[in-house]
Amino acid sequence: MLKSIYIMAYLTISMMVTVFAASNLYEGGDMLLWTGVLLTAAPIIFIIGRIMIMKDRARTNTVLMPVLILSLVGVVLTFYVYMKTGYGQNELMLAATMFALYLLYDFWYAKLDRATSNIMVGGKLPAFNLTNTDGNVVSSDSFEGSPAIMIFYRGNWCPLCVAQVKEMAAMYNDLEKMGVKVMLISPQSQKHTRGLARQFDAAMDFMQDVGNEAARALGIAHNFGTPMGMQAMGYKTETVFPTVIITDKQGKVIWCYETDNYRVRPEPETYLKVLAENGVVGA
């Protein structure tokens, strides 16, 4: 719950500090001092904002090194001005606070507190039901008969998840020729799921995990995984840990990716490699 509150608070504060620092620069404030403050807040807003608007990046590095470096430079600049002139203590404290908040984001918030799931490579998945965009209940047993890639994503509110869906749509024709099913599964509402499905010209199976029951059966449910405030847009507090499962024709799990950082996802080429290495499709 702390993380769901923190992320919204951090981004809001970063936006406010960015505007505040830019305003002081515009009004003739000390160039080095306020540039330092700006560098501790603006980079994360720029990167997160770009990802949210473009929705074209399904992953980043484990550490956002450009943001880390720029934020550190910002603290150093404000500290330099303070040591040289004796003023700017409040600005230095503000820059240091923003740097600390960023470190929390990269090294605490981005890390997923996953427990051991019920997904066993070499075994079959626990039975569960999903609901397709027509409102029909689909049993996990019906997935057998052809290899399948199941991507459990958090929801439309997550730009990295939407970008991941875009990647699958781009390679869907190749997967269809190989006889591979693609299932995109989220606990979000049917309204959100159908809205996302309409964006892509690919016959992928968009599934709703009603009540997050499938995620719970698999041990990948993420309580308080949705940022605070998204509930006003119709999203539940509980979501799912980003997870990719590949099964063969018999429904046996041949590969699973359970990321421990929400910004790190497998490259789509990895799925083709896994399918080929396991003899599910031609190399």
ROLONU-629048 format. One record per residue: residue in one letter; x, y, z of N, C-alpha, C in turn. Coordinates in steps of 0.02 Angstrom, whole numbers, plus 50000, padded with zeros to 5 digits. Layout:
! residues N
aXYZXYZXYZ;...
This chain:
! residues 283
m500414994050000500005000050000500435006350000;l500995006050037501445011850039501705013449970;k501865008249932502115009349864501585012549819;s500965010349825500435013049783500325020449797;i500415022449860500355029549879500975033349857;y501555030249869502195033649855502255035849783;i502095031349735502235032949665501835038949641;m501205039449662500805045249641501055051649675;a501245050949739501505056749775502165059049745;y502605054249728503265056049701503205059649634;l502785057049590502715060249524502375067049530;t501905067749576501585074249586502085079349613;i502465077349663502965081849692503495083649640;s503715078749600504215080049548503965085249498;m503335084649479503045089449433503025096449464;m502835096849527502795103349561503485106549568;v503985102549585504665105149593504945107249526;t504785103449473505015105349406504745112249387;v504105113249397503785119649381504075125249425;f504175123849489504435128749536505135130849517;a505565125949501506265127549483506285131249417;a505895129149368505885132449303505645139649310;s505155140749354504895147549365505435152049395;n505805149349443506345153249474506895154949424;l507045150249380507535151649328507285157149281;y506655156649263506355161549218506355168549249;e506255168849315506215175249349506895177949370;g507435174649348508105177249361508435174549424;g508205169049450508525166049509509215163449491;d509595161749542510285159349532510285153449483;m510665154349429510665149349375510885142449398;l511465142049431511725135649453511275132449506;l511045136549552510645133949607509995130849583;w509625134549542508975132049520509025126949464;t509575127149426509695121749377509815115249414;g510165115649470510285109749511509635106749536;v509195110949562508545108549586508145105549528;l508155108849471507785106449412508025099549391;l508675098349395508955091949374508755086149419;t508555087749480508345082349525507615080449517;a507235084349478506525083049471506295081949400;a506565085849353506315085749284506465079249246;p507055076149253507195070249212506705064549221;i506495063149282506025057649292505345059349262;i505145065649267504515067749236504545067049160;f505125068849132505205068249059505155061049036;i505515056649070505535049549049504865046149060;i504575046949119503925043849133503385046749088;g503415053449078502925056649034502975054248963;r503585053448939503675050948870503395043948862;i503545039648911503315032748909502545032448911;m502245036648952501515036648958501175039348895;i501485044248863501185047148803501295042748742;m501905040648732502075036848671501875029448675;k501935026648735501775019548745502135015048694;d502775016548684503165012848635503765009348666;r503815009448732504375006148766504095001248817;a504234994948805503974989648849504454988248907;r505044991348905505544989848956506054995548960;t506394995849016506975000249024507514996149057;n508074999349072508584995849112508364995449184;t508684991149221508514990249292508594996849329;v509115000649313509225007249343509185012349287;l508815017749299508765023149250509385027649257;m509925025349227510575028549238510585035949219;p510275038049163510275045249148509955049449203;v509395046949230509055050549284509485050649346;l509785045049362510225044649420510795049649416;i511125049849358511695054249349511485061549351;l510955063249315510725070249314510495072549384;s510155068149420509945069949488510545071049533;l511045066949527511645067649567512005074149550;v512045075649485512345082049463511955087849493;g511295087349496510885092549524511045093849597;v511125088549636511305089349706511995092449714;v512465090249672513145092949675513135100349659;l512755102449610512725109649591512445113849649;t511905111549679511615115449734512095115549794;f512435110049806512915109749862513505114449848;y513725114749785514275119149766514095126449778;v513495128449758513285135349768513245136949842;y512965132249880512895133349953513575134149986;m514045129749968514705130049999515085136349978;k514975138649916515345144449891515055151049915;t514395151449921514085157849936513775158150007;g513635152350035513325152350101512565152850099;y512275153750041511545153850037511315148149992;g510655146849994510385141349955510275135049996;q510245135850063510155129850105509495126350091;n508955130350083508305127350069508295123850002;e508615126849952508655123849886509055117349888;l509595117349928509995111349935509585105749968;m509205107450019508785102450052508255099750004;l507985104149963507475102049914507785097349863;a508385099049838508715094749789508895087949820;a509145088049881509325081849915508715077449927;t508155080649944507535076949955507295073649890;m507325077349835507115074549771507565068849750;f508215069449764508675064049747508515057849788;a508365058849852508185053149895507545049849871;l507055053949850506435051149824506545047149761;y507015049549718507165045749658507485039049676;l507955039049723508275032849743507755027849768;l507265030249805506725025949828506345022949768;y506235027149717505875024749658506255019149623;d506905020249611507295015549572507475009249610;f507605009949675507875004249712507385001249762;w506795004249767506275001349811505625000349774;y505345005749746504695005149713504715000449653;a505225001049611505254997149549505354989649562;k505594987949621505694980949638505034977849659;l504874972149632504244968849647504334963749703;d503904964249752503954959749810503584953249796;r503864949349751503524943249730503674937549778;a503154933649790503234927349827503314921749775;t503484915849797503554910249752502864908549722;s502844908149655502204906849622502064899349618;n501484897849589501284890849579501424888549507;i501854892049472502024890349403502664886349403;m502614880149380503194875649379503364873749307;v503964875549286504194873549219504244865949217;g503944863049166503934855749161503274852749185;g502874856749219502224854449243501664858149208;k501054856749229500474860149202500254865649249;l499894870449222499644875949262499054873749304;p498964876749362498334875549399497744877649356;a497184874249364496594875749324496314882649343;f496094886349293495794892849305495344894649246;n494914899449257494464901849204494604909249189;l494484911049126494554917849103493914919749065;t493834926149052493254928449013493494932248952;n493264930148893493494933548832493084939948821;t493254943548768492934950048756492194949348736;d491974943248719491264942048705490874940448768;g491234940048824490914938548888490854931248903;n491164926948861491134919748871491694917348917;v491534912748961492034909849007492444904748969;v493104905148976493564900648941493984897048994;s493984890348992494374886449039495094885849015;s495554885649062496264884949044496394878249010;d495964873349021496054866848988495974867448912;s495584872448890495454873248819496064876048782;f496584878148818497184880748786497594875148755;e497484869048778497874863448753497694862048680;g498174859248643498074857748573498524861848528;s498774867348555499254871448518499674875248569;p500294876748551500714880548598500414887348610;a500564890148669500264896448687500754900948725;i500694907348711501064912448749500544916348789;m500594916048854500134919648897500504925448930;i500264931448918500564937448948500064940348998;f500244940049061499844943149113500094950349121;y499664955149105499864962149109499414965849159;r499664971449184499324974849240498694978549219;g498694981649160498104985249138498284990849091;n497774993949063497884999449015498245005349047;w498195006049113498515011649147499275011049147;c499535005149132500255003949132500525004649061;p500885010049045501125011048976501615005748953;l502005002948999502464997548980502074991348959;c501524990048992501104984348974500794985248905;v500544991348891500244992648826500774991948771;a501384994348784501924993548735502084986248725;q502044982248777502164975048772501634971748727;v501014974048735500474971548692500604973548619;k500834979548608501004981848540501534977348508;e502024975548547502554971048521502264964448499;m501804961748538501504955348521501074956048458;a500734961648451500324962748391500764962948329;a501364965948336501824966648279502084959848255;m502134955148301502404948548281501864943248278;y501224945348285500684940548288500634936248225;n500704939348166500634935548104501124929748100;d501744931048122502244925648122502054920148171;l501804922048229501604917048279501004913048255;e500534916448222499944913048196500134907748145;k500604909348101500834904448051501154898348083;m501444899348143501754893748179501234889848220;g500624892348222500104888948260500124890548334;v500424896248351500494898248422499934903048441;k499584901448495499074905948521499404911448563;v499114917248560499344922848602498764925148645;m498864924748711498344926848758498604932448802;l498224937748804498404943648843497894944248900;i498134943548961497694942549018497794948049070;s497244950949092497274956349141496654956049186;p496704958249248496114958549291495684964649280;q495884969049234495504975149222494814973649194;s494374978449194493684977549173493624975749099;q493044973149081492914971549011492944977848968;k492714983348995492724989548958493434991448939;h493894991048986494594992648972494904987548925;t494744981148936495024975848895494794976448822;r494164977648812493894978448744494194984648711;g494264989948750494564996048723495264994948698;l495654991048735496334989448713496334984948653;a495894980048653495864975248597495704978748531;r495284983848533495094987348472495674991248441;q496194992348478496764996248453497214992248405;f497124985648404497594981448367497244977148315;d497554977048256497294973048201497634966248203;a497514962648257497814955948266497324951848307;a497214945648285496714941448318496974938248381;m497294942148423497534939548487496944938848534;d497014934348582496474933148630496574937648691;f496154942748696496164947148755495694944248806;m495954942848865495574939548917495544943648981;q494954943549013494884946649078494924941349132;d495344942649181495394938249238494934941149293;v494314938949291493804941749335493984940349408;g494014945649448494174944949518494894942849531;n495304942949478496004940949484496074933649507;e495574929649492495574922749517496124918549486;a496254919449421496784915649388497464917649418;a497574924149428498204926449457498304923549526;r497774923249565497824920249632497984912849629;a497664909349581497804902249574498524900949554;l498804905549515499494904949492499994907949542;g499744911549591500194914549640500534920849615;i500214924549568500514930549540500074936749550;a499594936249596499174942149611499594947249649;h499474953549635499864959049666499384963849700;n499294962849765498854967249803499174974149810;f498774979349801498994986349801499504987749746;g499484983749693499944984849637499734990549592;t499114992649597498874998349557499005004749594;p499315009649561499455016049595498825019249624;m498895022149683498325025349715498055030949670;g497405031049662497085036049620496805033149556;m497095027549534496855024249473496165021049483;q495975020249546495325017249561494765021749534;a494895028249531494395032949505494265031949431;m494735028449397494655027049326494385020049314;g494185016649368493865010149361494325004249370;y494935005349394495404999849405495384997649478;k495454991149489495454988349556496144989549589;t496144989449654496774990349691497254984549679;e496974978549674497384972649662497474971649587;t498084970149567498224968649497498644962349494;v499064961749444499464955749435500194957649424;f500644953349448501344954349433501464952849359;p501804957149321501934955749250502274948849243;t501964944549204502204937649198502074935049127;v502554931249101502474928049036502554920449045;i502084916749018502094909449022502034906648951;i502454901848935502404898448870502284891048883;t501764888448851501594881348858501624877848790;d501724871248791501734867448729501034864948712;k500974860648663500324858348640499954854348693;q500324851248738500014847248791499834851448853;g499984857948849499834862248906500384862348959;k500954859348942501514859348990501894865948986;v502074868649043502454874849045503174873449023;i503394876848970504084875848947504534881848964;w504204887348984504604893349001504154898249039;c504454901749086504084906749125504554912349143;y504304918449137504704924349155504324928349207;e504584928349268504274932049323504754937649343;t504674943449313505134948849325505104951249398;d505674953449424505684956249491505744963949489;n505674966749428505684973949419505164975649366;y504684979749383504114980749337504324983949271;r504914987049268505134990249206505554985449162;v505654979349184506064974549147505614969049121;r505574968349056505154963249023505584959548971;p505414953348954505804949748903505694952748834;e506204952248793506144954348723505714949248686;p505294951348638504854946648603505234941148565;e505844942748543506244937648508506394931648553;t506384932948618506514927548666505984922148660;y505354924048648504814919148643504934914348585;l505144917148528505274912948469505844908148483;k506354910648518506924906448535506714900748581;v506304902248630506064897048677505654891748640;l505204894048597504794889348559505214884748515;a505724887648483506164883848439506594878948478;e506874881248533507324877048573506964871048604;n506314871948615505924866448645505574862148592;g505734863548529505454859548475504714860548464;v504454866048490503734867548482503594870148412;v504064874148385504014876448317504684875448283;g504714876248218505344875348182505854880648201;a506484878748201507024883348220507094888748166;
